[in-house]
């Protein structure tokens, strides 16, 4: 992921009066969307926390709270995706574009043009989807479902408007004509070859979901839109399926109430910075390890491990640690590429630490006990953390960065006392889920309230002026993440309907070696899926097919869950396709090209740790 827009063409001429007016109007429109998103987030947090109090304290549950939260959530997702598009925050791969500076303007124009084409192609299907949902009413609130699904129409229309205005005011006209001609020729060729493509069977999947997606991603197109345009092209040129199915699958992929944990945990992760909680944790850990060779690398590992038990969101984990630790690491001479590599590997290591969104999804979709998953995820992550620590130790033996003066026992104890409220937060969150005080979705609001109270009453570093930008940033990041899940779900449906999913499961189940062979091939498959589909869509698509096969082979469902989640984590944070890797580099302000050169020893350590977890089931089930 790159937090900046792909290199766009632009013109060397000064902007016209029309362009200036358009940009001014766009600015006011975006400010309005930001305000709405911030308001929705505040209402969501208040609504869900009130639900916890009413149910657990007052014993008077609000039966309509989840339904209203779900409606607000899909609006937050779509409006956040609009903000992400305007700010250039959608996840994209820029490594190839950066190596072709002469072609970057043309590729930027092509990326924007294809985005407009994709969004325009969805306008009629999304209108049909809204009309079809108008006959349904919600169970608790008793209102038309149109109130919920209209978010898709409004969000896609706003993205089309902003993209179209960008195309009209920011691109070079000659380049736009060239790109339009290329798109028309390719589209016409695919339309003419439609009957032949249908005759290829599943081989045409390679044309659309490997070649087309690969070209779009390599050209700097946002990954969510690359998935979407490949799905639309595949369905349009090789099947008779209605395009409305793309909208309904996107709706399903983005609107599950469990995914509401994403923006809530992102808010919690950002609050760790505002309230001083992350700083207290880092300072305490640095007092223990800062004086040894590579000490801050160990602090980074430990910090990600601890914070992952708080936020549940990888983006929030990284956002909580990198800004607090990276400036000091750079001051001491740590290599920026090494820092980005270790940050990405640490995020992959912590995928099973509760509360993990992927574990919550497995529990919801596959009926596995979330409490058991949370308990079983602690040791596997620790195994991978130790494997990464071994790599850090070897790297630190040579040219180690500068070390700090060893902290005295008195200083360590003082920092421990300061950090106790911060270190208690993971226990508060885990206890709220295990004891049934809050659901996996609601528990983030408990952490948010706790963090605010600690920041105001204990650390007294709560800066109210940062709240609004934090809410806008949360909406933007959540929209970027969840739109990928929506288009990935649509793409997954297309793969499933083609029969590819069933063929893959049959191939995996038929490998020799029994349970061991099944685990080995599952690791390979989910590393690939993790890099392409992200964790939650991959689980939704393949979990119901593969987990029964694992049970039939005698593999414990919690053990298999840990293996699958860690494998997907490795794929998610492995370049060149792992979306999480680019996200970590963007949040840490590290050049992905530099980090990619240093990450492979860490990836090897993660694979070694995963092999241990797969070989010894007790590591996953021993605490159950």
KERO-819541 format. One line per 3 residues: number of its first residue (from 1); their letters; for each residue x, y, z of C-alpha. Coordinates in steps of 0.001 Angstrom, whole numbers, plus 500000, padded with zeros to 6 digits. Example, Ala and Ser with C-alpha at 12.3 -4.5 7.8 and 13.67 -1.06 7.14 Angstrom:
BEGIN
1) as) 512300,495500,507800 ~ 513670,498940,507140
***
This chain:
BEGIN
1) xxx) 500000,500000,500000 ~ 501102,503526,499332 ~ 499443,506334,501212
4) xxx) 500032,508713,498329 ~ 498377,508943,494977 ~ 499947,507115,492096
7) xxx) 502042,509410,489998 ~ 499556,511305,487885 ~ 500226,513072,484636
10) xxx) 499080,516592,485296 ~ 499843,519405,482911 ~ 502683,521850,482937
13) xxx) 500147,524618,482152 ~ 498581,526560,485044 ~ 495112,525318,486016
16) xxx) 492172,526959,484282 ~ 489521,528962,486124 ~ 487194,525988,485708
19) xxx) 489722,523640,487322 ~ 490243,526049,490217 ~ 486489,526294,490788
22) xxx) 486094,522534,490620 ~ 488851,521962,493150 ~ 487363,524531,495524
25) xxx) 483916,522891,495303 ~ 485494,519473,495745 ~ 487262,520711,498864
28) xxx) 483988,521801,500450 ~ 482315,518507,499486 ~ 485129,516509,501078
31) xxx) 484960,518598,504265 ~ 481256,517774,504516 ~ 481923,514053,504050
34) xxx) 484644,514193,506722 ~ 482227,515779,509185 ~ 479577,513130,508514
37) xxx) 482120,510311,508962 ~ 483364,511765,512248 ~ 479792,512075,513515
40) xxx) 478950,508481,512526 ~ 482016,507174,514365 ~ 481129,509055,517551
43) xxx) 477551,507767,517387 ~ 478774,504189,516753 ~ 481088,504241,519769
46) xxx) 478432,505754,522019 ~ 475735,503389,520757 ~ 477740,500199,521247
49) xxx) 479127,501201,524651 ~ 475613,502125,525778 ~ 474512,498694,524604
52) xxx) 477165,497069,526819 ~ 476069,499089,529853 ~ 472376,498408,529276
55) xxx) 472851,494672,528803 ~ 475540,493866,531375 ~ 474931,496486,534073
58) xxx) 471242,497364,533762 ~ 470164,493953,532390 ~ 468037,495745,529794
61) xxx) 469429,494951,526323 ~ 468826,497331,523438 ~ 467505,494936,520810
64) xxx) 467807,497530,518048 ~ 471347,498746,518736 ~ 473171,496201,516552
67) xxx) 470810,496858,513655 ~ 471324,500616,513804 ~ 475080,500118,514239
70) xxx) 475120,497942,511101 ~ 473304,500600,509052 ~ 475650,503342,510230
73) xxx) 478635,501077,509596 ~ 477976,500548,505884 ~ 477532,504313,505473
76) xxx) 480845,504876,507281 ~ 482527,502312,505021 ~ 481352,503850,501760
79) xxx) 481952,507468,502771 ~ 485367,506460,504142 ~ 486155,504862,500775
82) xxx) 485255,508186,499122 ~ 487694,510002,501418 ~ 490381,507398,500733
85) xxx) 489958,507878,496982 ~ 490191,511658,497267 ~ 493227,511531,499579
88) xxx) 494993,508836,497567 ~ 494914,506481,500577 ~ 493624,503378,498823
91) xxx) 496159,500549,498908 ~ 498253,500368,495770 ~ 501584,498995,494579
94) xxx) 503938,501693,493312 ~ 507238,499789,493129 ~ 506943,499133,489388
97) xxx) 505669,502619,488539 ~ 508512,504213,490469 ~ 511001,502298,488309
100) xxx) 509420,503727,485137 ~ 509371,507496,485705 ~ 508881,508275,482016
103) xxx) 505760,506116,481889 ~ 504397,507123,485294 ~ 502122,509942,483985
106) xxx) 500546,507691,481365 ~ 500071,504874,483886 ~ 498519,507333,486332
109) xxx) 496023,508457,483705 ~ 495222,504858,482763 ~ 494685,503957,486431
112) xxx) 492290,506867,486900 ~ 490455,506102,483651 ~ 489939,502439,484580
115) xxx) 488697,503511,488011 ~ 486105,505736,486322 ~ 485113,502900,483950
118) xxx) 484677,500465,486853 ~ 482568,502886,488899 ~ 480452,503860,485884
121) xxx) 479817,500188,485110 ~ 478365,499747,488620 ~ 475913,502654,488540
124) xxx) 472992,500777,486986 ~ 473583,497557,488993 ~ 473749,499477,492278
127) xxx) 470487,501254,491433 ~ 468878,497866,490751 ~ 470218,496584,494082
130) xxx) 468710,499531,495951 ~ 465343,498988,494268 ~ 465349,495252,495018
133) xxx) 466083,495913,498704 ~ 463252,498448,499041 ~ 460689,495664,499568
136) xxx) 462540,494471,502696 ~ 462301,495962,506169 ~ 464695,495662,509070
139) xxx) 463716,493323,511903 ~ 464116,495553,514962 ~ 463764,499089,513602
142) xxx) 461062,498236,511064 ~ 462420,500581,508388 ~ 463053,499945,504704
145) xxx) 466381,498315,503924 ~ 466829,501095,501374 ~ 468199,503242,504201
148) xxx) 471134,500854,504469 ~ 471887,499949,500847 ~ 471565,503539,499620
151) xxx) 475016,503969,501126 ~ 476405,501892,498242 ~ 474699,504094,495658
154) xxx) 475804,507338,497319 ~ 479353,506135,497955 ~ 479961,504796,494447
157) xxx) 478359,507885,492883 ~ 480568,510216,494930 ~ 483669,508210,493997
160) xxx) 482646,508387,490325 ~ 482090,512139,490608 ~ 485448,512823,492251
163) xxx) 487306,510505,489859 ~ 485602,512054,486848 ~ 486478,515561,488014
166) xxx) 490082,514495,488556 ~ 490162,512999,485078 ~ 488762,516195,483575
169) xxx) 490915,518706,485455 ~ 494182,516980,486321 ~ 495115,514886,483284
172) xxx) 496857,515714,480051 ~ 494335,515579,477196 ~ 496648,513755,474772
175) xxx) 497512,511138,477371 ~ 493827,510710,478145 ~ 493085,510040,474471
178) xxx) 495896,507470,474299 ~ 494641,505692,477403 ~ 491037,505758,476190
181) xxx) 492139,504254,472853 ~ 494110,501484,474602 ~ 491177,500694,476923
184) xxx) 488750,500645,473977 ~ 490955,498313,471939 ~ 491487,495882,474841
187) xxx) 487804,495975,475767 ~ 486734,495433,472164 ~ 489136,492527,471773
190) xxx) 487801,490848,474925 ~ 484198,491380,473767 ~ 484957,489920,470340
193) xxx) 486751,486972,471934 ~ 483865,486313,474339 ~ 482702,483010,472785
196) xxx) 486278,481752,472611 ~ 486930,482773,476229 ~ 483877,480842,477393
199) xxx) 485211,477797,475615 ~ 488452,477976,477594 ~ 486661,477060,480816
202) xxx) 488616,477899,483954 ~ 491705,478814,481941 ~ 490114,482207,481370
205) xxx) 490506,482837,485109 ~ 494212,483330,484442 ~ 493438,486023,481860
208) xxx) 491280,488112,484190 ~ 492448,487308,487737 ~ 496154,486868,487062
211) xxx) 497074,488857,483934 ~ 494520,491690,484181 ~ 494781,492070,487961
214) xxx) 498569,491865,487744 ~ 498766,494569,485070 ~ 496387,496862,486949
217) xxx) 498211,496451,490253 ~ 501655,496835,488654 ~ 500411,499984,486920
220) xxx) 499622,501621,490255 ~ 495846,501147,490238 ~ 494345,500856,493741
223) xxx) 494065,497177,494600 ~ 490366,497368,495476 ~ 489541,498756,492031
226) xxx) 491881,496285,490311 ~ 489949,493411,491926 ~ 486677,495064,490990
229) xxx) 487407,495775,487337 ~ 488782,492237,486829 ~ 485603,490775,488334
232) xxx) 483333,492996,486225 ~ 485320,492154,483076 ~ 485249,488422,483816
235) xxx) 481499,488353,484440 ~ 480734,490667,481525 ~ 482852,488942,478874
238) xxx) 482655,485268,479860 ~ 479347,484725,481724 ~ 475672,485704,481616
241) xxx) 475617,486641,485308 ~ 473978,490003,486057 ~ 476282,492792,487226
244) xxx) 474040,493342,490231 ~ 475701,490256,491720 ~ 478909,492296,492052
247) xxx) 477071,494858,494173 ~ 475362,492248,496333 ~ 478690,490452,496945
250) xxx) 480410,493743,497773 ~ 477560,494551,500141 ~ 477977,491194,501839
253) xxx) 481756,491535,502075 ~ 481666,494985,503679 ~ 478577,495021,505880
256) xxx) 478992,492116,508303 ~ 478617,493445,511835 ~ 481859,491731,512892
259) xxx) 483791,494043,510569 ~ 482626,497016,512629 ~ 485543,496043,514854
262) xxx) 487898,497396,512148 ~ 487168,501144,512555 ~ 486629,500786,516309
265) xxx) 489992,499100,516831 ~ 491645,501644,514537 ~ 490240,504390,516791
268) xxx) 491608,502533,519808 ~ 495016,502162,518191 ~ 495200,505875,517405
271) xxx) 494054,506695,520948 ~ 497131,504850,522223 ~ 499177,507712,520783
274) xxx) 496927,510575,521874 ~ 496547,509378,525451 ~ 500201,508522,526057
277) xxx) 499498,504801,526523 ~ 501770,503725,523669 ~ 504511,506046,524887
280) xxx) 504330,504585,528406 ~ 504589,501039,527042 ~ 507497,501861,524735
283) xxx) 509452,503753,527406 ~ 509112,500874,529853 ~ 510186,498291,527276
286) xxx) 513062,500529,526168 ~ 514273,500773,529768 ~ 514551,496982,529843
289) xxx) 516140,496448,526419 ~ 517433,499764,525076 ~ 520977,499212,526377
292) xxx) 521600,495921,524529 ~ 522714,495572,520914 ~ 519694,495933,518642
295) xxx) 517670,496763,521745 ~ 515052,498918,520019 ~ 514427,496120,517513
298) xxx) 513466,493905,520444 ~ 511315,496745,521779 ~ 509568,496889,518401
301) xxx) 508860,493157,518541 ~ 507590,493316,522120 ~ 505565,496451,521429
304) xxx) 503728,494894,518480 ~ 503075,491755,520544 ~ 501563,493751,523417
307) xxx) 499609,496243,521304 ~ 498137,493475,519138 ~ 496343,492321,522261
310) xxx) 494702,495741,522412 ~ 493780,496905,518946 ~ 492929,493768,516959
313) xxx) 493711,495662,513744 ~ 497098,495367,512049 ~ 496893,498932,510764
316) xxx) 496152,500154,514287 ~ 499015,498082,515749 ~ 501476,499592,513314
319) xxx) 500051,503103,513766 ~ 500452,502786,517535 ~ 504079,501600,517490
322) xxx) 505835,503082,514449 ~ 505285,506812,515181 ~ 506268,506300,518829
325) xxx) 509437,504263,518194 ~ 510785,505014,514713 ~ 512068,508561,515423
328) xxx) 514262,507240,518252 ~ 515467,504325,516106 ~ 516422,506698,513297
331) xxx) 518191,508949,515793 ~ 520320,505988,516889 ~ 521265,505079,513313
334) xxx) 518955,502168,512535 ~ 518652,501429,508814 ~ 515233,502562,507528
337) xxx) 514842,499522,505266 ~ 515635,497217,508178 ~ 513065,499034,510321
340) xxx) 510334,498658,507690 ~ 511167,494982,507180 ~ 511025,494205,510901
343) xxx) 507812,496194,511315 ~ 506117,494177,508544 ~ 507408,490847,509878
346) xxx) 506313,491748,513415 ~ 502816,492542,512187 ~ 502690,489146,510432
349) xxx) 503897,487456,513631 ~ 501075,488932,515703 ~ 498135,487789,513553
352) xxx) 496924,485256,516160 ~ 497199,487492,519236 ~ 493722,488257,520579
355) xxx) 491645,490181,519742 ~ 492388,489303,516106 ~ 489809,490233,513478
358) xxx) 490643,487111,511474 ~ 490106,484887,514538 ~ 486793,486627,515172
361) xxx) 485806,485933,511556 ~ 486737,482245,511873 ~ 484650,481968,515012
364) xxx) 481679,483630,513359 ~ 481777,481928,509957 ~ 482888,478449,511037
367) xxx) 481381,478120,514503 ~ 484698,477736,516338 ~ 484753,479048,519912
370) xxx) 486146,482594,519859 ~ 487284,482179,523463 ~ 489238,479038,522479
373) xxx) 490751,480830,519485 ~ 491817,483754,521665 ~ 493433,481372,524163
376) xxx) 495091,479252,521483 ~ 496596,482206,519619 ~ 498979,483399,522337
379) xxx) 501731,480746,522148 ~ 501934,480466,518313 ~ 502580,484214,518072
382) xxx) 505196,483903,520815 ~ 506979,481161,518841 ~ 507188,483392,515777
385) xxx) 508274,486365,517904 ~ 511170,484321,519287 ~ 512120,483268,515759
388) xxx) 512261,486936,514718 ~ 514270,487755,517849 ~ 516876,485206,516763
391) xxx) 517265,487025,513427 ~ 517554,490364,515248 ~ 520265,488868,517487
394) xxx) 522306,487623,514529 ~ 521968,490938,512694 ~ 522938,492885,515827
397) xxx) 526182,490951,516313 ~ 527785,492846,513462 ~ 527276,496530,512800
400) xxx) 524809,497287,515590 ~ 523285,500768,515969 ~ 524109,502914,518971
403) xxx) 522804,501724,522330 ~ 521446,503746,525207 ~ 522787,503924,528743
406) xxx) 521499,501050,530881 ~ 518552,502164,532989 ~ 518897,501832,536754
409) xxx) 516596,499569,538732 ~ 514929,502649,540180 ~ 514241,504052,536693
412) xxx) 512844,500702,535513 ~ 510510,500475,538513 ~ 509358,504070,538019
415) xxx) 508578,503430,534338 ~ 506830,500178,535265 ~ 504549,502013,537683
418) xxx) 503783,504564,534967 ~ 503107,501793,532425 ~ 500873,499612,534652
421) xxx) 497603,501289,533494 ~ 498749,500923,529869 ~ 499872,497316,530289
424) xxx) 496520,496516,531928 ~ 494572,497450,528800 ~ 495093,494070,527017
427) xxx) 493832,492305,530159 ~ 490771,494567,530296 ~ 489914,493867,526659
430) xxx) 490513,490126,526797 ~ 488639,489835,530082 ~ 485629,491708,528679
433) xxx) 485312,489153,525850 ~ 486054,486013,527872 ~ 483732,487015,530733
436) xxx) 480906,487867,528337 ~ 480783,491560,529253 ~ 481054,492619,525625
439) xxx) 480985,490955,522230 ~ 484019,490860,519989 ~ 482629,493921,518195
442) xxx) 481681,495876,521313 ~ 484898,495221,523208 ~ 486775,497933,521305
445) xxx) 484411,500530,522801 ~ 485316,499277,526283 ~ 488981,499782,525397
448) xxx) 488237,503240,523944 ~ 486489,504414,527115 ~ 489265,502919,529269
451) xxx) 491955,504615,527140 ~ 490225,508001,527330 ~ 489870,507743,531115
454) xxx) 493516,506698,531516 ~ 494667,509503,529215 ~ 492637,512157,531048
457) xxx) 493028,510998,534664 ~ 496428,509249,534705 ~ 498719,510407,531890
460) xxx) 497005,513778,531371 ~ 498248,513989,527802 ~ 494844,513824,526145
463) xxx) 494784,516404,523333 ~ 491161,517025,522360 ~ 492247,518900,519218
466) xxx) 493503,515630,517737 ~ 490165,513847,518093 ~ 488538,515142,514900
469) xxx) 491561,514422,512644 ~ 491795,510992,514296 ~ 488153,510235,513453
472) xxx) 488644,511345,509845 ~ 491820,509273,509554 ~ 489976,506248,510964
475) xxx) 487140,506602,508460 ~ 489610,506972,505581 ~ 491726,503974,506569
478) xxx) 488657,501827,507309 ~ 487095,502711,503962 ~ 490284,501726,502134
481) xxx) 490514,498403,504010 ~ 486855,497460,503746 ~ 486465,498336,500063
484) xxx) 489193,495789,499347 ~ 487197,493246,501353 ~ 484096,494094,499327
487) xxx) 485687,493723,495899 ~ 487679,490686,497075 ~ 484410,489051,498166
490) xxx) 482950,489706,494718 ~ 486064,488255,493098 ~ 485912,485282,495449
493) xxx) 482301,484647,494425 ~ 483345,484632,490773 ~ 486118,482129,491532
496) xxx) 483712,479977,493524 ~ 481048,479961,490813 ~ 483625,478952,488234
499) xxx) 484289,475760,490193 ~ 487872,476743,490907 ~ 487318,476684,494682
502) xxx) 485993,473121,494630 ~ 488827,471981,492373 ~ 491367,473568,494725
505) xxx) 489847,471859,497772 ~ 489772,468507,495991 ~ 493427,468919,495011
508) xxx) 494463,469838,498549 ~ 492487,467016,500142 ~ 494022,464488,497776
511) xxx) 497674,465192,498556 ~ 499678,462301,500066 ~ 500895,462354,503653
514) xxx) 497577,462498,505485 ~ 497235,465310,508027 ~ 500863,466426,507642
517) xxx) 500559,466712,503873 ~ 497241,468539,504221 ~ 498802,471049,506618
520) xxx) 501809,471584,504339 ~ 499724,472278,501259 ~ 497334,474444,503307
523) xxx) 500277,476609,504362 ~ 501308,477158,500743 ~ 497750,477876,499603
526) xxx) 496972,480332,502398 ~ 500261,482191,501980 ~ 499226,482797,498372
529) xxx) 495644,483649,499370 ~ 496887,485995,502083 ~ 498883,487981,499562
532) xxx) 496023,488184,497074 ~ 492721,488132,498945 ~ 493515,489385,502469
535) xxx) 492667,487283,505499 ~ 488948,487780,506040 ~ 487769,487283,502410
538) xxx) 490011,484219,502111 ~ 488491,482709,505256 ~ 484961,483492,504122
541) xxx) 485635,481889,500736 ~ 487710,478815,501582 ~ 487111,478236,505300
544) xxx) 483759,476430,504940 ~ 485384,474112,502390 ~ 488746,473349,504020
547) xxx) 487904,473221,507732 ~ 485590,470169,507384 ~ 488379,468412,505456
550) xxx) 490815,469225,508276 ~ 488403,467840,510890 ~ 487981,464658,508841
553) xxx) 491761,464171,508983 ~ 491758,464579,512768 ~ 493268,468075,512851
556) xxx) 492031,470141,515791 ~ 490056,473141,514548 ~ 491953,475585,516778
559) xxx) 495304,474159,515624 ~ 494264,474421,511980 ~ 493021,477966,512587
562) xxx) 496411,479033,513925 ~ 498279,477482,510995 ~ 495938,479090,508464
565) xxx) 495971,482536,510082 ~ 499764,482646,510427 ~ 500200,481478,506827
568) xxx) 497867,484215,505603 ~ 499747,486725,507744 ~ 503025,485801,506082
571) xxx) 501441,486200,502651 ~ 499823,489492,503662 ~ 503140,491057,504682
574) xxx) 505418,489498,502048 ~ 506395,491596,498994 ~ 505804,492063,496151
577) xxx) 502049,491441,496388 ~ 501332,491444,500117 ~ 499034,494403,500776
580) xxx) 499994,494557,504458 ~ 503664,495069,503596 ~ 502902,498275,501724
583) xxx) 500526,499357,504483 ~ 503263,498944,507095 ~ 505737,500897,504974
586) xxx) 503204,503684,504387 ~ 502368,504069,508081 ~ 506052,503871,509056
589) xxx) 507006,506308,506243 ~ 509520,503792,504865 ~ 510342,503292,501185
592) xxx) 508896,499836,500296 ~ 511729,499190,497853 ~ 514293,499586,500653
595) xxx) 512341,497436,503104 ~ 511856,494651,500531 ~ 515607,494123,500371
598) xxx) 515852,493404,504101 ~ 512695,491421,504785 ~ 513628,487943,503537
601) xxx) 515599,486724,506607 ~ 512602,487698,508705 ~ 510243,485892,506335
604) xxx) 512420,482782,506608 ~ 512209,482995,510405 ~ 508420,483305,510233
607) xxx) 508214,480235,507995 ~ 510412,478281,510420 ~ 508182,479307,513319
610) xxx) 505068,478388,511362 ~ 506553,474956,510632 ~ 506992,474416,514389
613) xxx) 503414,475470,515098 ~ 502135,473113,512397 ~ 504287,470204,513594
616) xxx) 503381,470494,517291 ~ 499620,470931,517843 ~ 500160,471457,521581
619) xxx) 501505,474943,520840 ~ 497990,475863,519714 ~ 495863,473676,521988
622) xxx) 497936,473264,525146 ~ 496257,476141,527011 ~ 492694,475113,526147
***
